[in-house]
Amino acid sequence: MGRALIIGAGGVASVVAHKCCQHPEVFEEIMIASRTLSKCEALKNKLDGGKTKIQVAQVDADNSGEVIALINKFKPDIVINVALPYQDLPIMDACLATKTHYLDTANYEPKDNPKFEYKWQWAYKDKFKEAGICAILGCGFDPGVTGVFSAYAQKHYFDEIHTIDILDANAGDHGYPFATNFNPEINIREVTAKGRYYENGKFVETEPLEIKREYDFPQIGKKNIYLLYHEELESLAVNIKGVKRIRFWMTFSDSYLTHLRVLQNVGMTSIEPIEFEGKKIVPLQFLKAVLPDPATLGPRTKGKTNIGCIFTGIKDGKERKYYVYNVCDHQECYREVGSQAISYTTGVPAMIGAKLLIQGIWKKPGVYNVEEFDPDPFMDELNKCGLPWHEEFNPVLVD
Ligand SMILES: NC(=O)c1ccc[n+]([C@@H]2O[C@H](COP(=O)([O-])OP(=O)(O)OC[C@H]3O[C@@H](n4cnc5c(N)ncnc54)[C@H](OP(=O)(O)O)[C@@H]3O)[C@@H](O)[C@H]2O)c1
């Protein structure tokens, strides 16, 4: 039925490729293209032998011209961008030039300014519309499934949603004193940034990790949660009409936070280049090089993640609460696709978004966030593709 060009060969790309191969009726052919060809080849070697045909290629996705040449050669229906957020715009440019659909899991961020915003990608709306192609932005878990959950709550349970709390808990233990579960550079940039939440039409800024609560998560137990800014706050504030407050919370262990504080205090998380032995290096990139590669955490990580959204609002004139979440087991993910749950919970929704687009179910010209599509087919696919969800109608709220 279709062909997908997967850009990137890291933790998330590996899950996307595995899951595409589980749906050969939709993904007849995939190409895995990334900066390091050997990683693409290693992935192909693991996956070859099934019905989906696999090709590999080397590409520098910072260079639109290279991506255009690759698209013209492979002629995919969709480009699934699971490289890094810095590549979003060059890849979108290549999709425009070749009239190819586009999907990603993280919004664009300039390398020298850790400030992720949708404005750069939303600016492509008219151009994508005119070209008759569809871009699905932020189709991982958060952002991604959290937006689908919001659209589902809006469609089925609320006349008006007043508050959304997005709760991302990882109770996985990889046995290292300090490691990040996905790309360390992106992860640390996110966590060390100022916090922000949406309230009454504007964003309120906090110091990094200033606001802390405790929440008792289903299947995981009590965890400290910290308020962070996360990119879906920006799109949900626009797309969930009438919402008054949206907050994003993430769990961090005390050990993670202590290490992070020390690394920050000694300057290792800085993105300002420094001179070292006659060479310019970026401390955060050097730190990435010495930390465990997230792709190697899979076999070591035990425990579960729980990511979901708690909504409050009104239905038929009455106040209503609703909690919808997924629990994912690191070791089960590893057994199925050789990756831990963080990559799994991102890669599965990316495959589902691409599948729905190829099938014509989620396809309209323009640039969209996931909550702008019908959530029902996506919610069905989550249950079928390894990320089943649970509902509670009287959850404890985050105060
Ligand atoms: N929405 C969500 O829920 C969610 C959650 C987690 C992660 N994410 C996003 O998912 C994406 C992938 O994360 P990950 O953990 O898989 O990261 P990763 O393991 O670091 O993989 C990134 C891949 O992109 C490749 N790459 C980097 N720059 C490139 C370039 N210029 N041209 C071609 N390929 C390039 C890397 O190549 P090398 O191997 O040569 O370095 C690597 O294979 C990131 O954007 C991350 O922010 C989203």
The ligand as an SDF file (V2000), in Angstrom:
LIG
                    3D

 48 52  0  0  0  0  0  0  0  0999 V2000
    7.1060   13.1000   21.4320 N   0  0  0  0  0  0  0  0  0  0  0  0
    7.7210   12.2760   22.2690 C   0  0  0  0  0  0  0  0  0  0  0  0
    7.0530   11.6200   23.0850 O   0  0  0  0  0  0  0  0  0  0  0  0
    9.2000   12.0830   22.2050 C   0  0  0  0  0  0  0  0  0  0  0  0
    9.8340   11.3330   23.2100 C   0  0  0  0  0  0  0  0  0  0  0  0
   11.1890   11.0540   23.0910 C   0  0  0  0  0  0  0  0  0  0  0  0
   11.9130   11.5470   21.9970 C   0  0  0  0  0  0  0  0  0  0  0  0
   11.2600   12.3000   21.0470 N   0  0  0  0  0  0  0  0  0  0  0  0
   11.9940   12.8190   19.8610 C   0  0  0  0  0  0  0  0  0  0  0  0
   12.3360   11.7350   19.0210 O   0  0  0  0  0  0  0  0  0  0  0  0
   13.4740   12.0900   18.2410 C   0  0  0  0  0  0  0  0  0  0  0  0
   14.4670   10.9420   18.2270 C   0  0  0  0  0  0  0  0  0  0  0  0
   14.8930   10.6670   19.5610 O   0  0  0  0  0  0  0  0  0  0  0  0
   15.9050    9.4630   19.8700 P   0  0  0  0  0  0  0  0  0  0  0  0
   15.8280    9.2100   21.3260 O   0  0  0  0  0  0  0  0  0  0  0  0
   15.6910    8.3740   18.8990 O   0  0  0  0  0  0  0  0  0  0  0  0
   17.3040   10.1980   19.5680 O   0  0  0  0  0  0  0  0  0  0  0  0
   18.6820    9.4910   19.1300 P   0  0  0  0  0  0  0  0  0  0  0  0
   18.7430    8.1050   19.6550 O   0  0  0  0  0  0  0  0  0  0  0  0
   19.7400   10.4810   19.4650 O   0  0  0  0  0  0  0  0  0  0  0  0
   18.5390    9.3790   17.5370 O   0  0  0  0  0  0  0  0  0  0  0  0
   18.5900   10.4880   16.6930 C   0  0  0  0  0  0  0  0  0  0  0  0
   18.9950    9.9810   15.3230 C   0  0  0  0  0  0  0  0  0  0  0  0
   18.9740   11.0850   14.4200 O   0  0  0  0  0  0  0  0  0  0  0  0
   20.1560   11.0440   13.6610 C   0  0  0  0  0  0  0  0  0  0  0  0
   20.5460   12.3760   13.2130 N   0  0  0  0  0  0  0  0  0  0  0  0
   20.9510   13.4170   13.9580 C   0  0  0  0  0  0  0  0  0  0  0  0
   21.2740   14.4540   13.1800 N   0  0  0  0  0  0  0  0  0  0  0  0
   21.0740   14.0450   11.9110 C   0  0  0  0  0  0  0  0  0  0  0  0
   21.2440   14.6630   10.6620 C   0  0  0  0  0  0  0  0  0  0  0  0
   21.6790   15.9100   10.5360 N   0  0  0  0  0  0  0  0  0  0  0  0
   20.9410   13.9450    9.5510 N   0  0  0  0  0  0  0  0  0  0  0  0
   20.4910   12.6680    9.6500 C   0  0  0  0  0  0  0  0  0  0  0  0
   20.3060   12.0330   10.8120 N   0  0  0  0  0  0  0  0  0  0  0  0
   20.6070   12.7230   11.9350 C   0  0  0  0  0  0  0  0  0  0  0  0
   21.2060   10.5020   14.6110 C   0  0  0  0  0  0  0  0  0  0  0  0
   22.2880   10.0640   13.8620 O   0  0  0  0  0  0  0  0  0  0  0  0
   23.6590    9.5600   14.5700 P   0  0  0  0  0  0  0  0  0  0  0  0
   23.3840    8.1580   14.9030 O   0  0  0  0  0  0  0  0  0  0  0  0
   24.6970    9.7330   13.5260 O   0  0  0  0  0  0  0  0  0  0  0  0
   23.8670   10.4500   15.7660 O   0  0  0  0  0  0  0  0  0  0  0  0
   20.4000    9.3940   15.2980 C   0  0  0  0  0  0  0  0  0  0  0  0
   20.3890    8.2200   14.5490 O   0  0  0  0  0  0  0  0  0  0  0  0
   14.0010   13.3970   18.8470 C   0  0  0  0  0  0  0  0  0  0  0  0
   13.5830   14.4640   18.0570 O   0  0  0  0  0  0  0  0  0  0  0  0
   13.3310   13.4650   20.2020 C   0  0  0  0  0  0  0  0  0  0  0  0
   13.1520   14.8030   20.6380 O   0  0  0  0  0  0  0  0  0  0  0  0
    9.9290   12.5600   21.1210 C   0  0  0  0  0  0  0  0  0  0  0  0
  1  2  1  0
  2  3  2  0
  2  4  1  0
  4  5  1  0
  4 48  2  0
  5  6  2  0
  6  7  1  0
  7  8  2  0
  8  9  1  0
  8 48  1  0
  9 10  1  0
  9 46  1  0
 10 11  1  0
 11 12  1  0
 11 44  1  0
 12 13  1  0
 13 14  1  0
 14 15  2  0
 14 16  1  0
 14 17  1  0
 17 18  1  0
 18 19  2  0
 18 20  1  0
 18 21  1  0
 21 22  1  0
 22 23  1  0
 23 24  1  0
 23 42  1  0
 24 25  1  0
 25 26  1  0
 25 36  1  0
 26 27  1  0
 26 35  1  0
 27 28  2  0
 28 29  1  0
 29 30  1  0
 29 35  2  0
 30 31  1  0
 30 32  2  0
 32 33  1  0
 33 34  2  0
 34 35  1  0
 36 37  1  0
 36 42  1  0
 37 38  1  0
 38 39  2  0
 38 40  1  0
 38 41  1  0
 42 43  1  0
 44 45  1  0
 44 46  1  0
 46 47  1  0
M  CHG  2   8   1  16  -1
M  END
$$$$
